Amino acid sequence: MHLPTDEMPAAWPPEGQIFPVERFEIRVSDAPHPFAAGREEAIRENWRAEIAANPALFDGRMLLQGDVSLSRAAIVTTAHPVSFSTFLLWRKSRPHVVGHHLFGLPVIVSSDGAVIAIRMAQHTANPGKVYCAAGSLDENDVIDGVCDLEANMVREVAEETGLDLGQAAADPRLHALHFDRIITIFRFYRFSATAEELLSAIDRHMRTDTEQEIDGAVAIFDSDPARHPYAAFMPPVLAWFFDGPQG
């Protein structure tokens, strides 16, 4: 599934295929997201159902992409601030909607070769799902009208696990994949600590985290897609790491 850098895609590859990304630009527009237009009542009705099922949900603000283009190895997109309730209805409505959800995925690798992932707590919007610590872009990630994806990844990892990506060796290469209007841009971060040491550090962080969104962390040593209840983007990344060019 790996594409050499001299065969960079000029159009979107098939879903689940990993491809190199040399450049990305996430512009931010204050204009309403096109999905939200005319759906105000549907968004409110769906939100009432969502919080009835999970009262812990919070209707904060995030960024949802509108137009997205891929030109060779460059991803360029325009993001719009939306409420979390708008995103939840958008997520339910795929694939017959406008827009994309793009986020960064920092893949933490231990010195003994494990991928470190987290398991989302039951009170979150992704209960029980296992994936590398990550989160949606939001307005805290915007500098001069452009999203800082790297800063988002550093912040999300620190908030969820207490780990500092600045202490890891970051792979210079970025890669991406897409599923059902969700675009994942990922980078490997290699720590000098073992899997056991990283899991212990995350456990210590969880004991003092007042806004805990995870209920544990796991060390992954193989690409078995049935090992955990993974989010859809994780099995291709794990297969590429353990069985493909990164193995």
C-alpha positions in Angstrom: 0.0 0.0 0.0 3.0 2.3 0.2 3.6 4.7 -2.7 7.2 5.7 -3.4 7.8 9.5 -3.3 8.3 9.5 -7.1 4.8 8.1 -7.6 2.9 10.7 -5.5 -0.9 10.6 -6.2 -2.4 13.3 -8.4 -5.9 12.2 -7.4 -7.4 10.6 -4.2 -6.2 7.0 -3.8 -8.7 4.2 -2.9 -10.1 4.3 0.6 -7.6 2.8 3.2 -4.6 3.2 0.9 -1.7 5.0 2.6 0.0 7.7 0.6 2.8 10.3 1.3 2.0 13.9 2.1 4.7 16.4 1.5 2.7 19.5 2.1 -0.7 20.4 3.6 -2.5 23.7 4.2 -5.6 23.9 6.4 -7.1 27.4 5.9 -9.9 28.5 8.2 -13.0 30.4 7.1 -15.5 32.2 9.4 -18.2 31.4 6.9 -20.8 28.8 8.0 -20.0 25.3 7.0 -22.2 24.4 4.0 -23.5 21.3 5.8 -25.1 23.4 8.5 -27.2 25.6 6.2 -30.9 24.7 6.6 -30.2 21.9 9.1 -30.5 23.9 12.3 -33.6 22.0 13.6 -32.2 18.6 12.6 -29.0 19.4 14.5 -30.9 20.4 17.6 -33.1 17.3 17.4 -30.2 15.0 17.0 -28.3 16.7 19.8 -31.3 16.1 22.1 -31.1 12.4 21.3 -27.3 12.3 21.7 -27.3 13.8 25.2 -30.3 11.7 26.2 -28.1 8.7 25.5 -24.9 10.3 26.9 -25.5 13.3 29.2 -21.7 13.8 29.5 -21.3 15.1 26.0 -20.4 18.7 25.6 -21.4 20.9 22.7 -18.1 22.7 22.2 -16.6 24.1 19.1 -14.4 22.3 16.5 -13.3 22.6 12.9 -14.9 20.7 10.1 -13.5 20.8 6.6 -15.5 21.9 3.6 -13.6 21.7 0.3 -10.5 19.5 0.1 -8.2 19.0 -2.8 -5.2 16.7 -3.4 -2.6 17.8 -5.9 0.3 15.3 -6.1 1.5 15.2 -2.4 -0.3 18.3 -1.2 -3.6 18.4 0.7 -5.3 21.8 0.7 -8.5 22.4 2.6 -10.8 25.0 4.0 -12.1 24.4 7.5 -15.1 26.0 9.2 -15.9 26.4 12.9 -18.9 24.2 13.8 -20.6 23.1 17.0 -19.9 19.5 18.2 -23.6 18.9 17.7 -23.3 19.8 14.1 -20.4 17.4 13.7 -22.3 14.5 15.2 -25.2 14.9 12.8 -22.7 15.3 9.9 -21.0 12.1 11.1 -24.3 10.2 11.1 -25.2 11.6 7.6 -22.1 10.4 5.7 -21.4 9.7 2.9 -24.2 11.7 1.3 -23.1 15.1 2.7 -20.7 17.9 1.9 -17.5 18.3 3.9 -14.7 16.2 5.4 -13.3 15.6 8.8 -9.5 15.9 8.8 -7.3 15.3 11.8 -3.7 14.5 12.8 -2.7 11.2 14.2 0.6 11.0 16.1 1.6 7.4 16.1 3.7 6.8 19.3 6.2 4.0 19.0 8.1 2.6 22.0 11.8 1.6 22.0 10.7 -2.1 21.9 8.6 -1.7 18.9 5.1 -1.3 20.2 2.5 1.3 19.0 0.9 3.0 22.0 -2.8 3.7 21.8 -5.5 4.8 24.1 -9.0 3.4 24.8 -11.7 6.1 24.9 -13.9 6.3 28.0 -17.6 5.4 27.9 -18.7 9.0 28.4 -17.1 10.2 25.2 -18.5 10.3 21.6 -16.3 7.2 20.7 -16.8 4.9 23.7 -14.5 1.9 23.9 -12.7 2.7 20.6 -9.0 2.2 20.5 -6.7 4.5 18.5 -3.6 6.6 18.9 -4.2 9.7 21.1 -5.6 12.4 18.8 -8.5 14.8 18.5 -10.3 17.1 16.2 -8.9 20.4 15.2 -10.4 23.4 16.9 -9.9 27.2 17.1 -7.1 26.8 19.6 -5.0 25.4 16.7 -5.5 28.4 14.4 -2.7 30.9 13.8 -3.2 33.7 11.3 -6.1 31.9 9.7 -4.3 28.6 9.2 -4.4 25.4 11.4 -1.2 24.2 13.0 -1.7 20.4 12.7 1.6 19.6 14.5 0.7 21.8 17.5 -2.7 20.0 17.7 -1.0 16.6 17.8 1.3 17.8 20.6 -1.6 19.2 22.6 -3.9 16.2 22.2 -1.2 13.7 23.3 -0.3 15.8 26.3 -3.9 16.2 27.4 -4.9 12.6 26.9 -1.7 10.8 28.0 0.7 13.3 29.6 3.4 12.3 27.2 5.5 15.0 25.5 6.0 14.5 21.8 9.0 16.9 22.0 10.9 14.1 23.8 10.4 11.7 20.8 12.2 11.5 17.5 9.6 12.6 14.9 9.7 10.8 11.6 10.3 13.5 8.9 7.7 11.9 6.7 3.9 12.5 6.8 1.4 10.0 5.3 -2.3 10.0 5.0 -5.3 7.8 4.3 -9.0 8.4 4.0 -12.3 6.6 4.8 -15.8 7.7 4.2 -15.0 11.5 4.2 -12.5 11.2 7.1 -8.9 12.1 6.3 -6.1 11.0 8.7 -2.7 12.6 8.4 -0.2 10.7 10.5 3.4 10.8 11.6 5.5 8.3 13.7 7.0 9.6 17.0 9.6 7.2 18.4 10.3 7.3 22.1 13.4 6.0 23.9 11.2 4.5 26.6 9.8 0.9 26.5 6.1 0.1 26.1 5.9 -0.7 29.8 7.4 2.6 30.8 5.1 4.6 28.5 2.0 2.8 29.8 3.1 3.5 33.4 3.6 7.2 32.6 0.1 7.3 31.0 -1.3 5.6 34.1 0.2 8.2 36.4 -1.2 10.9 34.2 -4.7 9.4 34.4 -4.7 9.5 38.2 -4.4 13.3 38.2 -6.2 14.2 35.0 -9.4 16.1 36.0 -10.9 15.9 32.5 -10.2 12.3 31.7 -11.3 11.2 28.3 -9.6 7.8 28.2 -10.0 4.7 30.4 -6.7 3.2 29.7 -3.8 2.7 27.2 -2.6 -0.3 25.3 0.7 -1.5 23.8 0.1 -3.0 20.3 2.7 -5.4 19.0 1.0 -6.8 15.9 -1.4 -5.8 13.1 -4.3 -8.1 14.0 -7.4 -6.0 13.3 -9.4 -8.0 15.8 -7.0 -7.4 18.7 -9.0 -4.3 19.9 -12.1 -2.4 18.8 -10.1 -0.1 16.6 -11.3 3.0 14.9 -11.5 2.4 11.1 -8.2 4.2 10.3 -6.1 2.2 12.7 -5.9 -1.3 11.0 -4.3 0.1 7.8 -1.8 2.1 9.8 -0.9 -0.9 12.0 -0.6 -3.2 8.9 1.7 -0.6 7.2 3.8 -0.3 10.3 4.1 -4.0 11.3 3.9 -5.7 8.0 4.8 -3.1 5.4 7.5 -0.6 4.7 7.7 0.7 8.2 8.1 -2.7 9.8 
